Amino acid sequence: MLLTLFILIVSLALLVKGSDVVVDEVASLASYLHISPFIISLTVIAIGTSFPELTTNIFSALAQTPRIGLGNILGSNLYNLGFNMALGLFILTASFQKRFFQNDAVFLLVVTSLFLILSLDGMLSFFEGIAFLFVFGCYFFYLIRTSPKIVVKEMKHYTQQKHASLMNLPFFFSLGYLSFGLIALIFGARYLISSVVLLSSQLGLSEQIISLTVVSFGTALPELFVTINATRKGFADVFLGNILGSNIANILLILGVASLITPLPINHYDLFFALPMMLFMTLLLVHFLSSHRASQFFTGFLLFLCYGLFLFSLLIFAQVA
C-alpha cells in the first residue's frame, strides 16, 4: 500500500509540474506568435490552472473509470471555494472592485445550477457535453470582449511577472520544455488513475472518495499557488478571476470534454449533497460580491465551514460516494 501511495504522490507531482510547464511554454510560444497579451493572460489564469483536472478526466474517461474524473471536478471546485477562496479572503488586504466580478460569479451560479439540473437523470451524456462546450466557448468570447480595463491590466502585469524569464527563452527551447511538460502530464495522469484504483481496493474505499479528497487537493494546487502569490502581491482581481474562471472551466470545459468520451454517472451523494453544497457556496460568493455590507472575513469563514462539512460528510457517506 505504501508503494501505491508513493506512486499516487509522484503522479500528482508530475501532473501539477507538467501542467505548469505546459501553461508556461504555451504562453511563451504565444508571445512569439504575437498573440494578444490579454488572451495569453486569460488563458493562463482562467484555463491553465485547470490543466491537471483536464488530463485526469480525459485519462479516467479513456480508462472507463469516469467516477474518478467526476469526483476530481467536484472535489476541486469545492476545494477552490471552501479553501482557496476562503484563504484568499482571510489574507487579502488590498481593496478591489467587487462589481467587476459580479457577472462572473452569477454565471458560475447559473453553470452550477445547470450542472445540477442535467444531473437529475443520473448521467451527463454526449449531447450535454456538447452543450457545455458551446456555453464555454460563448463565455470565453464574452470575456475577451467585455473584461474591464483595470482587470485586463492587472492580469497582464501578473502574467508578465510570472513569465518574465520564460519569454526570453529561444523558440526551440520552449518547444522542448513544452514536450517535457506534455510527457509529464501524460505519465502523471496515467499512473494517477491506476494508483487510485489500486489504493481504493486496498483501503476498501470507493475510487471517488480518494478522487474527492487526495486527487482533488493535488490537482487544485495551481489555484492555491495563484491564490497565495496574487493575494500576497495585492492582485485581488487575479485571485478572484483565477478561482471563478477555474471553476467555470472545470464544469463546462473539462466535464464537457470528458462526457464526449464516455457518459459520466452521477450518484446520490453527488446529487443530494456535493452538488447542492457547491451551489450554496457559490451563492455565498455571489452574495459577498453583490453586497456592500457583506463581511470579507465572515464570508471566508462560512466558505471554510462549508468545506469542513463536506469533508465530514465523506466520513459518514464514504461507501455511498
ChimeraX attribute file (.defattr): number of C-alpha atoms within 10 A of each C-alpha:
attribute: neighborCount
match mode: 1-to-1
recipient: residues
	/A:1	11
	/A:2	8
	/A:3	10
	/A:4	18
	/A:5	15
	/A:6	12
	/A:7	18
	/A:8	25
	/A:9	19
	/A:10	15
	/A:11	26
	/A:12	27
	/A:13	19
	/A:14	24
	/A:15	31
	/A:16	27
	/A:17	18
	/A:18	26
	/A:19	29
	/A:20	21
	/A:21	21
	/A:22	26
	/A:23	22
	/A:24	24
	/A:25	25
	/A:26	20
	/A:27	26
	/A:28	24
	/A:29	22
	/A:30	16
	/A:31	14
	/A:32	13
	/A:33	9
	/A:34	8
	/A:35	12
	/A:36	11
	/A:37	19
	/A:38	19
	/A:39	18
	/A:40	24
	/A:41	23
	/A:42	24
	/A:43	17
	/A:44	22
	/A:45	25
	/A:46	23
	/A:47	23
	/A:48	26
	/A:49	29
	/A:50	30
	/A:51	26
	/A:52	28
	/A:53	28
	/A:54	26
	/A:55	23
	/A:56	31
	/A:57	30
	/A:58	23
	/A:59	23
	/A:60	24
	/A:61	24
	/A:62	14
	/A:63	13
	/A:64	14
	/A:65	20
	/A:66	26
	/A:67	23
	/A:68	28
	/A:69	30
	/A:70	29
	/A:71	25
	/A:72	31
	/A:73	28
	/A:74	23
	/A:75	28
	/A:76	30
	/A:77	26
	/A:78	29
	/A:79	28
	/A:80	27
	/A:81	25
	/A:82	25
	/A:83	23
	/A:84	27
	/A:85	25
	/A:86	25
	/A:87	21
	/A:88	25
	/A:89	23
	/A:90	16
	/A:91	16
	/A:92	22
	/A:93	14
	/A:94	12
	/A:95	10
	/A:96	15
	/A:97	12
	/A:98	16
	/A:99	12
	/A:100	16
	/A:101	21
	/A:102	18
	/A:103	13
	/A:104	19
	/A:105	26
	/A:106	19
	/A:107	16
	/A:108	24
	/A:109	22
	/A:110	16
	/A:111	20
	/A:112	22
	/A:113	17
	/A:114	14
	/A:115	20
	/A:116	21
	/A:117	13
	/A:118	15
	/A:119	20
	/A:120	14
	/A:121	13
	/A:122	16
	/A:123	15
	/A:124	22
	/A:125	21
	/A:126	18
	/A:127	13
	/A:128	20
	/A:129	25
	/A:130	18
	/A:131	14
	/A:132	23
	/A:133	21
	/A:134	14
	/A:135	16
	/A:136	20
	/A:137	13
	/A:138	10
	/A:139	18
	/A:140	17
	/A:141	11
	/A:142	11
	/A:143	13
	/A:144	13
	/A:145	9
	/A:146	9
	/A:147	14
	/A:148	12
	/A:149	9
	/A:150	11
	/A:151	20
	/A:152	19
	/A:153	14
	/A:154	18
	/A:155	26
	/A:156	18
	/A:157	16
	/A:158	19
	/A:159	20
	/A:160	17
	/A:161	10
	/A:162	13
	/A:163	14
	/A:164	12
	/A:165	10
	/A:166	16
	/A:167	19
	/A:168	11
	/A:169	13
	/A:170	12
	/A:171	13
	/A:172	10
	/A:173	12
	/A:174	22
	/A:175	16
	/A:176	12
	/A:177	17
	/A:178	23
	/A:179	16
	/A:180	14
	/A:181	23
	/A:182	19
	/A:183	16
	/A:184	22
	/A:185	27
	/A:186	19
	/A:187	15
	/A:188	27
	/A:189	27
	/A:190	20
	/A:191	22
	/A:192	29
	/A:193	25
	/A:194	18
	/A:195	22
	/A:196	24
	/A:197	20
	/A:198	17
	/A:199	21
	/A:200	16
	/A:201	12
	/A:202	11
	/A:203	10
	/A:204	10
	/A:205	16
	/A:206	19
	/A:207	25
	/A:208	26
	/A:209	25
	/A:210	21
	/A:211	28
	/A:212	27
	/A:213	18
	/A:214	17
	/A:215	29
	/A:216	26
	/A:217	19
	/A:218	22
	/A:219	28
	/A:220	25
	/A:221	21
	/A:222	21
	/A:223	24
	/A:224	24
	/A:225	13
	/A:226	22
	/A:227	26
	/A:228	17
	/A:229	17
	/A:230	20
	/A:231	22
	/A:232	16
	/A:233	12
	/A:234	18
	/A:235	23
	/A:236	24
	/A:237	23
	/A:238	27
	/A:239	27
	/A:240	25
	/A:241	20
	/A:242	29
	/A:243	26
	/A:244	25
	/A:245	23
	/A:246	25
	/A:247	26
	/A:248	26
	/A:249	27
	/A:250	25
	/A:251	24
	/A:252	26
	/A:253	23
	/A:254	28
	/A:255	28
	/A:256	26
	/A:257	20
	/A:258	27
	/A:259	25
	/A:260	19
	/A:261	20
	/A:262	20
	/A:263	19
	/A:264	26
	/A:265	17
	/A:266	21
	/A:267	16
	/A:268	12
	/A:269	17
	/A:270	20
	/A:271	18
	/A:272	12
	/A:273	14
	/A:274	22
	/A:275	21
	/A:276	16
	/A:277	18
	/A:278	25
	/A:279	21
	/A:280	16
	/A:281	22
	/A:282	25
	/A:283	17
	/A:284	20
	/A:285	26
	/A:286	21
	/A:287	17
	/A:288	20
	/A:289	21
	/A:290	17
	/A:291	12
	/A:292	10
	/A:293	9
	/A:294	14
	/A:295	12
	/A:296	17
	/A:297	16
	/A:298	14
	/A:299	20
	/A:300	25
	/A:301	18
	/A:302	16
	/A:303	28
	/A:304	22
	/A:305	15
	/A:306	20
	/A:307	23
	/A:308	14
	/A:309	13
	/A:310	19
	/A:311	17
	/A:312	12
	/A:313	15
	/A:314	17
	/A:315	11
	/A:316	10
	/A:317	12
	/A:318	15
	/A:319	14
	/A:320	14
	/A:321	23
